[in-house]
Amino acid sequence: MNQKELQKILDLHKKWINGDTEGQKADLSGADLSNANLSNANLSNANLGCADLSNANLRCADLRNADKGLGVD
């Protein structure tokens, strides 16, 4: 996933958090986010299950209540 695609998801997620009907909860489950710039991103309540966040910049990112499950029962 490139930064432009990621930014679109983040923008829609921000709208969703703010109650905008045009918003959409971020589903980044299984996404390759390695080396992604997620600094200052609000990913609260997002689905990050099995996402690869290795070497991602998470400085000041809000990950409260994000689903970080491993997808293993």
N, C-alpha and C positions, 0 to 999 in steps of 0.2 A: 504494500500500500504506500503510495507516495504522499508527501506532505499536503498536497492540495486536496486529495481525497479525505485524508484524515481531518483536515481543517473543516471540511464540509460536515463531517460527522460530528465534530466538536461543536460547530455552530448550531446544528439541529438539536444537539443534546442540551445546549445552553437554553435554547428556546423552550424545550420540554421542561427543564428545571423551573423556568420562570412561568410555566403554565400556558404558554403560547400553543394554540391548537395546531400550528404549523410545525411544531417541534417534534422530535422523535428521540426516544431513549437510545443512547449509544449501545450498540451491540458489537463489541470488538472481540467476541469470543473466537479463539483460535487465530487471531490476526497476528501477523509478523510485524511487531512494533519495535523490533530491535533497532537501536540507534535513532529512534524517533524523538523529535523534540516535543515533549508534553509539558514543558515548563509552564506553570501558571494555569494549566488546563483544569477545568472543573469536570471531573469524571465521577462525581458522587452518584451512587446508585447505578452506575454503568455496568454492563456485563463484560468482564475482562477474563472470563474463564478460559484457561489454557492459552491465553495470549502470551506471546514471547516479548517480554519487556527488557531483555538483556541489553545493557548499555544505553537504555532510553534515558533521556533527561527528564526526570520527574521532580525537579526542583520546584517547590511551592505548588505542586499539583494537589488537588483535592480528590482523594480517593475514598472518602468516607462512604461506608456502606456499599462500596463497589463489590460486585461478585467476582471474587478472585479464585473461584473453585477450580479444581484440577480436572473436573469432568469425570472423576472416578467414583463409582458407587461403592 
